[in-house]
Amino acid sequence: MVREHKLEGIVAKRAGSLYRSGKRSDDWLKWRANRGQEFVIGGYIPKGSMVDSLVVGHYSGCHLLYASAVRAGLPYEFRRVLLSHFAELQIARCPFSNLPDRTEGRRGEGLTAAKMAVCRWLDPFLVARIDILEWTPERRLRHPRFVEFRSDKDARDVIFEALKPSFL
């Protein structure tokens, strides 16, 4: 029902609690009505001895198109382990045909040439399930969150038409 009305989610309040402007509290909770979709992992952004974020996209014909960098949902220890596994999958060139972005965009989701300089590129065959709130008009993901790797899905089958973005 939340999705049918195109709402972001549900807010719940503990009975008897007061609203305090600008203050976070466990008395107020928000549950997002995210949608899960598959994306191809084409790179990552390193941070020290771990993976900071995954760089993901989808295919349109034979072109891999960048959709977002995803950090949420990657626990600390998991990000450390990923770095060693990704080392053998690195490639020299960026696999995304729609990069670099000219600007970071309104919400900072763009991947500019300056941001790309720190990226490490991967052979684009790994697929991950990512929860998202919605697609932006720029075809970027809003509030992406890593859920799991998908070994049962071929990367070439992750195409834009199958993703059904909410802005179309």
N, C-alpha and C positions, 0 to 999 in steps of 0.2 A: 504494500500500500504506500509506503514511503517513496519508493521508486516511481510508482504510478503517478504520483503528484509532483514528481521531479524535485523532491526535497533531498537535502544532503544527509539527513539522519534524524535521530531522535535525541532530545535533551531530557534528562531525568534529574529531579531535585529531591534531596532528602527532606522528608516532612519536618517542618519546624525550623529549617535552616533559613538564613537570611542572605539576600543578594548583596555582595560587596563589590562595588565597581572597581575594576582593575586588579582584583585579587583572585587567584586561583584557589580552588578548594576541592576536596573529595566529596563535598556535599552536592556538587553539580557534575554530572557526567554526560558525555556526548558519545553516542554510538553512530558511526557513519554507515551509510548504506552503500558500501563499496561494491564494485563489480570486478570480477576476476577475469583476466585475459592472459594469453600467452604472448611472450616477447622473446626475440632473439638477443642474446648477449654478444655484443660486438666489441666490447672493451670494458675497461675499468679505470677508475681514478685511484691511484695509490695514495696512501698517507702513512709515512714511516714504514713499518714492517707489516702493514695490513692493507686490505682493500677498503677504501673509503666509500665508494659507490660503484654500482654496475652501470654501464652505458648500454642502453637497450633500444631496440627498434623492431621493425616489421618489414616484410617484403612487399614491394609493389612491382610486379613483373620480376625482372632480374635484379632490381635495385633494392638494397637494404637501406631503409630510411630511419634516421634517428628519431626517437620519440621522447626519451628522458634519461636522466641519470637517477638511479634509485639507491637510496641509502637506508631508508626506513625498513625495518624488518630483518636487518642483517645484524645479528648479535655480535658482540665484540669478539669472542673466541672464534666464531664462524668466519669473520672477516680476516682473522690472522691465518686460518687454515686455507682459505681460498687463495691467498697470495702464492703459496707454494704450488698449488694445483694449476693455477693460471700460467705459471712461468713457462711450462712446456707448450702452451697453446698460443703464445704471442706471435704476432705477425708484424711486419714493418709498416704497412700502410693502413690508413683508416678505411674500414670496410663500408662506411656509411656514405652514400652518394649525395646526400643533401647537407653535408657539413663542409665548411664551418658556417655557423649562423652569423649574420652581420651584427646582431646585438644580443644581449642576454635576455631580452624580452621583459615584459612588465613584471613577471613573477620570478625572473632569474633562471628560467628553465632552458634558455638558449645555451648552446655550446659554441662559443666563439673560438677564433684561432688561438687566442691567448690561453683559454681554458684547455683547448685541445693539446697544447704543448706538454701538459703533464699527463695526458691520457696514455694508457697502454692498450694496444689493439689486440683483439683475439680473433682467431679463426671463427667465423660466425656459424657455429653449429650447435651451441648450447642453447637450450630453451628454458625459460623460467616463467612460472605463473606469477603475475604481478596484480595486486589489487589496486584499483584506481577509483577515485571519486568521479572523474569525468575527463573528457578530452577538452583542450582549449581550442579556440578558433584557429590557432596557429598549428594545430595538430601536435600538441605536446600533452603530456600526461599531467593531470592535476592530482596531487597527493598520492604518488605511487608508493607502494609498499611491497617488498619482496615476500613471497609466500613459500615457494618451493621450486626446485629444479624439476623439469619434466623430461624424463628419458624416453617416454612413449610417443613423443611428437617430433617430427622432422622439422628442422628450422625453415626449410623452403615452404612448408605449409602454413607458416605464420604470416598471413597476408593482411593487408589493410582492410579489404572488403569484409573479411571474416570478423573484424574487430567491432564493427557497428558503433562508431563513435556517436556520442549523444548530440553533437552539434549539427549533424546532417539532417 
